[in-house]
Amino acid sequence: MPVNRNALIRFKTIDKCLQNRFRRWTLLDLIDACSETLYEYEGIDKGVSKRSVQGDIQMMRSDKLGYNAPIIVLDKKYYTYEDPNYSITNIPLTNQDLDKLTEAVEFMKQFQGFSHFKNLDGMVQKLEDHIYSQKTQNRPAIDFEKNNNLRGLEYLDPLHRAIINKQALTMVYKSFQARHANEFLFHPQLLKEFRNRWFIIGFIENNPNIMNLALDRIRGLEISKKVYLEKGEINFQDYFKHVIGVSVNPNQEREKIMLFVNHKHAPYILTKPLHPSQEEVSRNNFGVLISLNIQHNFELEKEILSFGEAIKVIAPKLLRKRLKDRLKEASDNYESDLGVAQLNTIKKRLIRKGTIEINPVYSKREVRKIGALIQQYFKKENLNTANQREIFSKIPGLKSLLLNSNLTTILDFLMPKAFLVKSVYFEKNRDADWFVAWHQDLPINVNEKVETEGFSTWTFRDNLHSVIPPLEISQNILAIRIHLDDTTVANGALEVIPGSHRKRHSPEEIQTITENSFSEHCEINSGGIQVLRPLLLYRSAKTKNHKKRRVIHLEFSAEELPGKLEWREKEMLEIKL
C-alpha cells in the first residue's frame, strides 16, 4: 500500500512524541504536533484533521507497513508506547526493502571514483555493510566511528535546514567558560564536523567575526523573522585550509611548525598526515623530522599532545614552551595522586609521631589558583597585612579549591564526618624575620564566652573569644597546614618534637622535653601539606633568607562542644569522594 510523503511525516512525528516519556500526549496534542511539523517541512498551514491522526495511529498499530506499534491509551485519554524502547525507526528491513537497497547501492557504486561524487564513498560502504549484516544476520564487516551519547545532535537537522533555507536563528548558547546561557541572533553559514564532534559556523549580527559554536553547548534555538545575512565573500574550503580543527584566526599568520617524531610512531604520522601541508624534512635512526605550515591553535596543541612522548616540538619557541608547560602540569597531576597504602602510612605515622608531611597534595595549577584568589581578596579589601582569620567565609570560592579530591580523601580517611573549626592564612613576607618559641596549640575559638566546666583561660582579642578546652577535645582536633610556597629551614619551617602530642605539658615540662629530645624540621614543597595534632610541641626558627612563605592553617573536628558553647567557625564540609 503506497504511503504519501505527508503521511510519513505524520508517522514520524507521532513516533517522536510517543517516545517522549516526560510528557503525556492526548489526541489533541498529537494533532497539534503533526500540524506544526507539516507546516515546518511542507508549508501546509491548514492543519491536520482528527480523523487523519486517528487513521495514522491505526496504520501504525497494524502490520500493513510492518510497524506493529504497541500504542496504548492510559486513563482513556493519554497515548503512549507500551514498550518504552519502541520506535518505528527500529523496525528491521523486509527482504523487499533489502533488495531495493541493494539495487540502489549497486547504482551508487558506479559513481565511485568520480571527483564530483567522492563524498558518496563512505555512504556506499555504510549501506552495503548494513544490507550485508541484515541479509546474513552476521556481524557487520565495517564499524564506523560514532558517538551516540554526544549532545546536540538533535540540532543538526534544524541547523541544516536553516542554512539551506537562508534563515536567521535565535539561539540560546552556554560556552564552557560562561556561568549562564546567552541568547542572541545567529546567522548560520556552515555545519562542520571535527573528530566526531559537530560545530555550526556563522556570525552574530553587528559582529563581522566568524564564530564556531559546538552543537553540544546549544541550549535551544528557533527560526527568527529577522533578515538572514550571508558571508558570500568567504570560501569556507579556503577558510579552514590552514588549520587543524575549527578554530581560525583570520588575523594570524601561518607558522612553520617543526616536529620530531620518534621511529616507533613515525609510520603512523607519515601514513596519516596531521595536515595536508605536512612535509618530511629529514630522518635518521631515531625518527623523522616533519614540518607543518599552519596556524597555531587549540586543536594543533591537542593533536600533538595526543601522541604523548612520541612527538617533540622543535619550533617555534612559543609552541615548544607552551606544550612543555602543559606536559609538566599533566605529570604533576599524577604525582599528587594518593593510594590506600599511602593513606595507611599517613594514619600510622600520625598516631605515632603526631605529624606527617605529604608532598604534593595540590598540583601547581591548583596552587596558582589558590594564591591568585587570596591575592585578589587582599587587593580588593585594601589590606596591608597578609594575615587573615576565617578565610573560608571571607574569600568566596576558596573552599572549593582547598577541598580538592586529595584533601577530602585524607580527611575522610583520618576523621570521618569532620567539620571545619578554624581557617587562618598567614604570609611571611620577604622582609619578615619573626619566629615562635616552643609551644602547644591549645586555645580554640568559640562564638561567645560561656563559663563551662573544664574550659579555662578565656581571652578576647581581635573580636575573638578563645579558650583552652579539656584534653579530650584537644586530642580530637586535626590541623592541616597547606603550603603555597617551598618551606625550608632557611625561611622558617616548623621544628617539631615527634611523639609529644599525647598530653598537655606545663611550661617546665616543655623546657625539659625540648632540651632533652631530638627534634625534626618539616620541610615541605609548594602544594604539599603538613598534618599535625595541636598538642604537638613545635616552633618556627628565625629565617635565614627572605623568600616568601604562604601557609593556610585549617583545623577540623568531629566533636560538638558541651552545653551552650559553639565553635566560632563551624563549617560543614559535606565531603563527597
Phi and psi in degrees as a GROMACS rama.xvg file:
@    title "Ramachandran Plot"
@    xaxis  label "Phi"
@    yaxis  label "Psi"
@TYPE xy
-67.7253  144.744  PRO-2
-124.195  128.416  VAL-3
-78.4452  169.68  ASN-4
-61.3859  -42.1372  ARG-5
-62.4173  -39.5859  ASN-6
-64.0033  -41.0859  ALA-7
-63.2378  -37.7226  LEU-8
-63.6522  -41.1014  ILE-9
-66.0661  -42.3205  ARG-10
-57.3065  -46.9502  PHE-11
-64.6633  -38.071  LYS-12
-67.1384  -46.2019  THR-13
-61.0613  -42.3133  ILE-14
-60.3492  -44.4797  ASP-15
-63.8341  -40.1813  LYS-16
-63.5552  -46.8154  CYS-17
-71.094  -20.1119  LEU-18
-74.9609  -21.6212  GLN-19
-79.5356  97.3107  ASN-20
-81.4442  -3.83172  ARG-21
-88.6438  2.6201  PHE-22
-137.811  148.579  ARG-23
-99.9799  128.479  ARG-24
-108.248  117.05  TRP-25
-88.7095  170.108  THR-26
-60.9235  -38.8728  LEU-27
-64.0747  -37.8562  LEU-28
-62.0767  -42.2746  ASP-29
-66.5177  -37.4527  LEU-30
-63.2958  -44.7082  ILE-31
-63.3355  -41.8589  ASP-32
-63.729  -42.9604  ALA-33
-65.1043  -40.051  CYS-34
-63.2979  -43.7647  SER-35
-64.7447  -41.5323  GLU-36
-66.8721  -41.8982  THR-37
-64.4975  -35.9025  LEU-38
-67.8645  -39.5298  TYR-39
-68.9702  -42.2305  GLU-40
-86.9786  -40.8826  TYR-41
-114.039  -7.30155  GLU-42
74.7445  14.4129  GLY-43
-81.5283  117.295  ILE-44
-109.837  7.45425  ASP-45
-87.6273  -1.6595  LYS-46
80.4857  -176.864  GLY-47
-121.629  138.396  VAL-48
-79.2813  157.131  SER-49
-60.654  -39.8621  LYS-50
-63.1149  -39.5854  ARG-51
-63.3459  -45.59  SER-52
-67.723  -38.4653  VAL-53
-62.1811  -40.8103  GLN-54
-65.1734  -37.3134  GLY-55
-62.5124  -42.8325  ASP-56
-62.3706  -41.8215  ILE-57
-65.3533  -39.9157  GLN-58
-64.0973  -41.0352  MET-59
-67.0147  -34.4446  MET-60
-70.24  -26.023  ARG-61
-82.8365  179.616  SER-62
-100.194  5.86794  ASP-63
-61.9547  -37.3464  LYS-64
-106.443  4.6143  LEU-65
81.6744  11.0232  GLY-66
-77.5418  -51.9824  TYR-67
48.8458  45.8766  ASN-68
-66.8011  128.567  ALA-69
-80.7025  62.234  PRO-70
-83.5714  125.227  ILE-71
-124.427  165.507  ILE-72
-118.461  124.672  VAL-73
-99.9089  138.759  LEU-74
54.061  30.219  ASP-75
56.522  26.0002  LYS-76
-148.307  -39.8825  LYS-77
-105.648  129.39  TYR-78
-93.0135  140.677  TYR-79
-161.464  169.679  THR-80
-88.0733  132.933  TYR-81
-65.2105  -36.2833  GLU-82
-96.1287  112.004  ASP-83
-63.9474  -17.1885  PRO-84
-96.9951  2.33576  ASN-85
-77.0912  145.697  TYR-86
-157.061  144.026  SER-87
-66.259  -18.7913  ILE-88
-75.3057  -11.9121  THR-89
-93.5401  2.32952  ASN-90
-67.6356  129.145  ILE-91
-65.695  150.896  PRO-92
-72.3302  142.756  LEU-93
-78.7779  166.372  THR-94
-60.3279  -37.3771  ASN-95
-64.1701  -41.755  GLN-96
-62.0914  -43.5  ASP-97
-62.9954  -40.1647  LEU-98
-62.0802  -43.6086  ASP-99
-67.1678  -38.9264  LYS-100
-65.4431  -36.762  LEU-101
-60.3836  -44.0936  THR-102
-61.5987  -41.3249  GLU-103
-65.1303  -40.8634  ALA-104
-64.4585  -43.856  VAL-105
-59.5946  -37.9443  GLU-106
-65.6726  -45.9287  PHE-107
-67.6519  -29.8995  MET-108
-63.774  -21.5735  LYS-109
-67.1049  -23.1992  GLN-110
-92.6774  -5.57176  PHE-111
-64.7716  137.541  GLN-112
103.167  -23.0139  GLY-113
-80.3592  136.363  PHE-114
-61.5881  -35.4479  SER-115
-67.0193  -22.8939  HIS-116
-114.654  22.1469  PHE-117
-61.21  -32.542  LYS-118
-70.4061  -11.3451  ASN-119
-77.4075  -17.5027  LEU-120
-55.3095  -52.0477  ASP-121
-63.9157  -38.4455  GLY-122
-63.3547  -43.2215  MET-123
-62.5987  -43.6181  VAL-124
-63.0624  -40.5663  GLN-125
-62.9432  -46.4954  LYS-126
-65.1904  -43.3295  LEU-127
-63.3788  -41.1171  GLU-128
-68.5496  -39.3412  ASP-129
-65.0348  -41.961  HIS-130
-64.9489  -41.5277  ILE-131
-59.6347  -45.776  TYR-132
-68.1306  -34.143  SER-133
-69.8026  -40.6998  GLN-134
-72.0184  -40.6318  LYS-135
-97.5636  -10.2984  THR-136
59.8331  25.228  GLN-137
-97.8193  170.864  ASN-138
-66.1833  146.531  ARG-139
-60.9193  149.38  PRO-140
-89.9202  -13.6639  ALA-141
-129.348  137.914  ILE-142
-126.277  106.36  ASP-143
-82.3552  145.502  PHE-144
-63.86  134.851  GLU-145
-153.734  159.819  LYS-146
-136.387  90.8182  ASN-147
-69.4313  -18.0267  ASN-148
-93.8976  2.91661  ASN-149
-65.6165  128.477  LEU-150
-75.9968  154.893  ARG-151
90.3395  -4.26691  GLY-152
-64.5654  -22.0107  LEU-153
-68.2246  -14.8564  GLU-154
-89.8771  -8.27825  TYR-155
-56.8562  -49.5761  LEU-156
-65.3028  -50.2701  ASP-157
-63.7968  -33.2288  PRO-158
-67.9487  -41.2421  LEU-159
-62.1599  -43.2432  HIS-160
-65.0593  -37.5381  ARG-161
-64.0241  -38.4686  ALA-162
-68.0489  -46.0128  ILE-163
-63.5309  -42.6082  ILE-164
-87.7852  1.16  ASN-165
54.7639  62.3934  LYS-166
-120.951  135.303  GLN-167
-76.1525  157.758  ALA-168
-128.342  141.416  LEU-169
-91.8173  114.629  THR-170
-116.658  139.005  MET-171
-107.749  121.511  VAL-172
-137.822  139.552  TYR-173
-129.345  108.243  LYS-174
-74.7336  168.308  SER-175
-64.8834  -27.7044  PHE-176
-86.9206  -21.2843  GLN-177
-79.8776  144.525  ALA-178
-79.5849  -33.1298  ARG-179
-130.341  155.73  HIS-180
-73.4625  147.725  ALA-181
-116.338  146.736  ASN-182
-111.422  134.636  GLU-183
-156.165  164.357  PHE-184
-87.2034  126.189  LEU-185
-126.398  138.533  PHE-186
-111.229  97.6575  HIS-187
-72.6558  139.656  PRO-188
-120.389  -33.3362  GLN-189
-158.833  139.293  LEU-190
-96.5133  131.592  LEU-191
-133.937  136.068  LYS-192
-108.635  136.535  GLU-193
-143.899  122.751  PHE-194
52.7776  46.1936  ARG-195
66.6713  24.2643  ASN-196
-130.621  139.549  ARG-197
-102.294  144.446  TRP-198
-132.979  147.029  PHE-199
-107.241  126.45  ILE-200
-101.657  132.062  ILE-201
-178.654  -158.016  GLY-202
-151.847  159.927  PHE-203
-93.733  145.519  ILE-204
-58.6197  142.99  GLU-205
68.4495  11.8531  ASN-206
-133.426  108.494  ASN-207
-72.6401  -12.2336  PRO-208
-73.5384  135.099  ASN-209
-72.6531  136.723  ILE-210
-119.095  148.779  MET-211
-117.121  122.972  ASN-212
-117.219  128.863  LEU-213
-74.3572  134.459  ALA-214
-63.6616  -28.6192  LEU-215
-74.8465  -5.15994  ASP-216
-103.212  -2.66185  ARG-217
-74.2901  133.633  ILE-218
-108.221  -8.00713  ARG-219
168.155  151.564  GLY-220
-156.451  154.58  LEU-221
-152.391  156.644  GLU-222
-66.8155  134.165  ILE-223
-100.378  152.315  SER-224
-84.7238  -5.49489  LYS-225
-67.3247  154.531  LYS-226
-67.2797  133.189  VAL-227
-76.3668  134.374  TYR-228
-109.92  143.933  LEU-229
-127.775  140.187  GLU-230
-91.4596  69.024  LYS-231
-66.7903  -21.5769  GLY-232
-80.2802  -7.30687  GLU-233
-98.804  125.507  ILE-234
-94.0655  106.892  ASN-235
-69.2817  -22.2524  PHE-236
-65.2999  -40.4547  GLN-237
-74.8987  -31.3332  ASP-238
-60.7478  -39.2143  TYR-239
-98.3016  10.6226  PHE-240
-65.5381  -32.3044  LYS-241
-111.718  28.8115  HIS-242
-137.154  160.136  VAL-243
-98.2876  125.523  ILE-244
93.3244  -141.987  GLY-245
-124.167  -4.76089  VAL-246
-87.7895  111.652  SER-247
-122.476  133.432  VAL-248
-114.212  104.029  ASN-249
-60.2373  -22.1888  PRO-250
-93.8744  0.860306  ASN-251
-99.2197  134.903  GLN-252
-78.7108  153.548  GLU-253
-70.2933  154.392  ARG-254
-126.156  154.534  GLU-255
-89.8227  107.333  LYS-256
-93.482  121.843  ILE-257
-107.355  123.441  MET-258
-126.779  136.241  LEU-259
-104.626  123.574  PHE-260
-110.02  127.383  VAL-261
-67.0691  161.045  ASN-262
-61.6451  -28.3151  HIS-263
-69.3487  -38.3955  LYS-264
-102.024  -7.59335  HIS-265
-54.3066  -42.9254  ALA-266
-58.0659  -34.2358  PRO-267
-64.9941  -39.5352  TYR-268
-83.1142  -30.3049  ILE-269
-71.6632  -35.905  LEU-270
-84.3654  -22.2041  THR-271
-131.923  86.9982  LYS-272
-59.1693  149.161  PRO-273
-68.1564  -28.5919  LEU-274
-159.96  151.256  HIS-275
-57.1114  -23.3391  PRO-276
-81.1462  -0.202651  SER-277
-63.3499  133.796  GLN-278
-136.201  145.727  GLU-279
-85.6869  124.035  GLU-280
-92.9982  -47.3214  VAL-281
-162.548  169.592  SER-282
-149.672  154.764  ARG-283
-144.724  -168.197  ASN-284
-68.2667  -15.7202  ASN-285
-98.195  -19.5579  PHE-286
164.698  -161.544  GLY-287
-127.431  138.023  VAL-288
-98.8999  123.131  LEU-289
-121.672  160.197  ILE-290
-127.236  148.897  SER-291
-128.787  138.788  LEU-292
-111.142  84.7836  ASN-293
-146.71  174.25  ILE-294
-79.5182  148.409  GLN-295
-83.249  115.614  HIS-296
-140.13  -179.24  ASN-297
-60.9766  -42.5646  PHE-298
-65.8152  -33.476  GLU-299
-62.1197  -46.9541  LEU-300
-59.7424  -45.3207  GLU-301
-62.4251  -39.1248  LYS-302
-64.9396  -44.6582  GLU-303
-66.0878  -44.3214  ILE-304
-63.7175  -27.2052  LEU-305
-64.6381  -18.0291  SER-306
-92.7266  -0.989235  PHE-307
55.2667  -127.006  GLY-308
-74.081  -5.84157  GLU-309
-75.0553  -22.5564  ALA-310
-123.087  139.117  ILE-311
-125.934  131.14  LYS-312
-78.591  125.957  VAL-313
-94.2205  -42.6922  ILE-314
-156.216  153.982  ALA-315
-81.1581  169.374  PRO-316
-62.9166  -38.9811  LYS-317
-62.6738  -45.6457  LEU-318
-66.304  -40.5328  LEU-319
-59.3071  -47.6581  ARG-320
-65.1325  -41.8208  LYS-321
-59.7567  -46.8876  ARG-322
-73.8127  -32.5025  LEU-323
-61.9278  -43.7914  LYS-324
-65.0326  -40.4146  ASP-325
-66.4118  -37.513  ARG-326
-69.0956  -34.2398  LEU-327
-63.6999  -42.0897  LYS-328
-66.0742  -37.6848  GLU-329
-62.563  -44.3064  ALA-330
-64.2383  -37.5666  SER-331
-61.9252  -35.609  ASP-332
-61.7012  -37.1224  ASN-333
-75.248  -34.4098  TYR-334
-64.3529  -28.7011  GLU-335
-90.8298  5.91848  SER-336
-68.1325  145.901  ASP-337
-117.604  135.945  LEU-338
-110.963  170.646  GLY-339
-62.7067  -41.4442  VAL-340
-61.3854  -40.9193  ALA-341
-67.0722  -38.029  GLN-342
-63.9672  -41.4861  LEU-343
-63.256  -38.923  ASN-344
-64.3887  -41.876  THR-345
-59.0832  -46.2398  ILE-346
-64.8372  -44.7806  LYS-347
-64.4685  -42.4524  LYS-348
-70.2255  -35.0064  ARG-349
-64.6283  -39.5932  LEU-350
-66.0274  -40.5867  ILE-351
-79.6851  -45.5774  ARG-352
-103.94  -21.8238  LYS-353
87.1846  -0.561879  GLY-354
-159.715  154.189  THR-355
-157.516  143.992  ILE-356
-101.877  137.524  GLU-357
-125.201  116.816  ILE-358
-124.799  133.165  ASN-359
-93.3172  166.294  PRO-360
-113.199  -27.4586  VAL-361
-116.346  140.346  TYR-362
-73.7259  164.252  SER-363
-60.6001  -35.0722  LYS-364
-65.9129  -41.2447  ARG-365
-65.0931  -40.1881  GLU-366
-61.3497  -42.3798  VAL-367
-62.2768  -41.9438  ARG-368
-64.7284  -43.9684  LYS-369
-62.2642  -47.0039  ILE-370
-62.3362  -41.1276  GLY-371
-65.3114  -39.503  ALA-372
-64.9462  -41.6925  LEU-373
-66.6045  -42.12  ILE-374
-62.4334  -40.9015  GLN-375
-61.6304  -39.3763  GLN-376
-63.4341  -48.1679  TYR-377
-64.3157  -36.3578  PHE-378
-68.7192  -42.3616  LYS-379
-65.3809  -41.4281  LYS-380
-84.5784  -2.83135  GLU-381
54.7349  48.4214  ASN-382
-95.127  132.652  LEU-383
-84.7583  -42.6893  ASN-384
-79.2962  140.798  THR-385
-100.231  28.4183  ALA-386
-114.78  131.493  ASN-387
-149.566  132.879  GLN-388
-93.4416  163.595  ARG-389
52.5038  47.344  GLU-390
-72.0364  -23.3307  ILE-391
-59.4801  -43.1583  PHE-392
-84.2295  -24.5928  SER-393
-86.8448  -25.8221  LYS-394
-117.183  94.0765  ILE-395
-59.2519  138.784  PRO-396
92.8795  -16.5674  GLY-397
-70.3185  -36.3136  LEU-398
-57.9036  -46.9835  LYS-399
-66.4215  -30.473  SER-400
-74.4482  -42.7267  LEU-401
-69.8359  -38.974  LEU-402
-86.6377  61.3731  LEU-403
-75.1983  -179.759  ASN-404
-61.6251  -37.1226  SER-405
-66.0708  -48.081  ASN-406
-66.5211  -39.9309  LEU-407
-66.1798  -33.6926  THR-408
-65.1948  -45.2623  THR-409
-61.8549  -46.7543  ILE-410
-62.1115  -45.0619  LEU-411
-65.1524  -30.417  ASP-412
-78.0396  -41.0233  PHE-413
-87.2623  -34.8059  LEU-414
-147.185  82.385  MET-415
-59.1882  147.409  PRO-416
62.3705  30.4055  LYS-417
-73.508  151.235  ALA-418
-133.579  154.819  PHE-419
-76.2467  139.717  LEU-420
-125.854  -10.2886  VAL-421
-159.21  137.949  LYS-422
-140.503  122.276  SER-423
-134.698  136.616  VAL-424
-113.289  129.793  TYR-425
-137.287  149.679  PHE-426
-134.786  123.598  GLU-427
-87.9924  107.675  LYS-428
-70.7553  171.398  ASN-429
-63.4092  -28.2342  ARG-430
-95.2452  -4.60986  ASP-431
-74.6831  149.837  ALA-432
-142.314  36.2931  ASP-433
-91.8359  161.654  TRP-434
-153.416  167.328  PHE-435
-125.129  146.088  VAL-436
-82.6699  175.526  ALA-437
-59.5204  132.19  TRP-438
-165.924  168.965  HIS-439
-111.367  144.584  GLN-440
-81.9095  96.8776  ASP-441
-99.6561  -44.9063  LEU-442
-68.7833  150.066  PRO-443
-121.103  159.985  ILE-444
-101.075  133.447  ASN-445
-128.393  165.536  VAL-446
-67.2918  -42.9777  ASN-447
-152.368  163.093  GLU-448
-79.5415  117.395  LYS-449
-132.605  109.207  VAL-450
-57.9749  120.714  GLU-451
-137.918  140.064  THR-452
-58.4319  133.292  GLU-453
91.9536  -12.3855  GLY-454
-103.449  129.689  PHE-455
-139.572  171.285  SER-456
56.0096  64.6148  THR-457
-74.1184  140.789  TRP-458
-137.478  154.84  THR-459
-136.407  110.452  PHE-460
-146.831  139.364  ARG-461
54.5154  41.4727  ASP-462
60.5572  34.7734  ASN-463
-134.49  125.988  LEU-464
-88.3051  125.329  HIS-465
-124.772  150.541  SER-466
-154.032  151.597  VAL-467
-91.3355  119.119  ILE-468
-86.0213  173.719  PRO-469
-61.6101  161.232  PRO-470
-57.2194  -41.6875  LEU-471
-64.4938  -29.1462  GLU-472
-73.7706  -43.1952  ILE-473
-60.0519  -38.7893  SER-474
-69.8621  -15.7342  GLN-475
-107.593  26.9262  ASN-476
-109.638  138.793  ILE-477
-119.112  124.203  LEU-478
-105.64  139.356  ALA-479
-130.694  125.424  ILE-480
-108.526  118.83  ARG-481
-97.6996  122.905  ILE-482
-101.937  119.897  HIS-483
-91.2548  -8.80222  LEU-484
-134.92  160.356  ASP-485
-61.1781  129.056  ASP-486
-114.756  120.998  THR-487
-128.609  174.228  THR-488
-59.613  -36.3054  VAL-489
-65.3377  -28.371  ALA-490
-115.339  26.0599  ASN-491
98.634  31.9401  GLY-492
-62.9168  152.221  ALA-493
-67.9678  144.276  LEU-494
-114.474  126.595  GLU-495
-124.551  158.806  VAL-496
-106.56  102.77  ILE-497
-59.4264  137.968  PRO-498
85.1295  1.20173  GLY-499
-88.3156  11.4428  SER-500
-96.4107  2.91122  HIS-501
-83.5342  -15.7683  ARG-502
-150.595  170.784  LYS-503
-91.6464  134.925  ARG-504
-111.668  144.445  HIS-505
-77.5789  164.481  SER-506
-56.0014  -37.5843  PRO-507
-66.6176  -41.8871  GLU-508
-64.8649  -39.1065  GLU-509
-60.6782  -43.622  ILE-510
-63.8822  -43.9899  GLN-511
-62.8734  -46.0665  THR-512
-63.886  -46.8689  ILE-513
-69.2843  -27.0248  THR-514
-83.251  -16.9376  GLU-515
-123.813  17.3457  ASN-516
-125.966  155.093  SER-517
-83.9022  131.746  PHE-518
-105.592  165.748  SER-519
-128.983  142.436  GLU-520
-95.055  136.467  HIS-521
-102.311  86.8963  CYS-522
-89.1782  128.284  GLU-523
-133.964  136.037  ILE-524
-79.2807  160.955  ASN-525
-56.9551  131.038  SER-526
92.1016  -6.15687  GLY-527
-92.0601  168.332  GLY-528
-131.805  158.949  ILE-529
-120.15  123.779  GLN-530
-101.116  129.719  VAL-531
-150.578  155.76  LEU-532
-87.8503  136.934  ARG-533
-59.7837  -24.9254  PRO-534
-78.6712  -5.18155  LEU-535
-64.7245  134.907  LEU-536
-75.5228  126.333  LEU-537
-151.542  163.593  TYR-538
-151.712  165.229  ARG-539
-116.952  138.347  SER-540
-82.0681  163.239  ALA-541
-64.4486  142.488  LYS-542
-76.2635  142.849  THR-543
-106.067  -13.1069  LYS-544
-131.374  178.635  ASN-545
-121.729  42.9639  HIS-546
-83.1094  141.941  LYS-547
-62.0725  142.783  LYS-548
-137.798  110.106  ARG-549
-108.265  130.142  ARG-550
-135.113  138.025  VAL-551
-110.194  120.876  ILE-552
-104.621  118.361  HIS-553
-118.859  142.278  LEU-554
-125.611  141.321  GLU-555
-129.445  151.864  PHE-556
-147.287  159.125  SER-557
-119.389  9.90698  ALA-558
-113.511  134.656  GLU-559
-79.7417  155.388  GLU-560
-83.0487  151.121  LEU-561
-76.0096  160.33  PRO-562
61.4143  -136.139  GLY-563
-94.277  3.9662  LYS-564
-71.2497  139.731  LEU-565
-135.179  143.666  GLU-566
-61.1577  140.227  TRP-567
-67.3282  -39.5624  ARG-568
-124.981  52.0934  GLU-569
-72.8909  124.442  LYS-570
-135.933  110.692  GLU-571
-70.6158  134.474  MET-572
-93.0149  -28.1973  LEU-573
50.7658  55.4228  GLU-574
-64.7157  125.085  ILE-575
-128.098  118.509  LYS-576
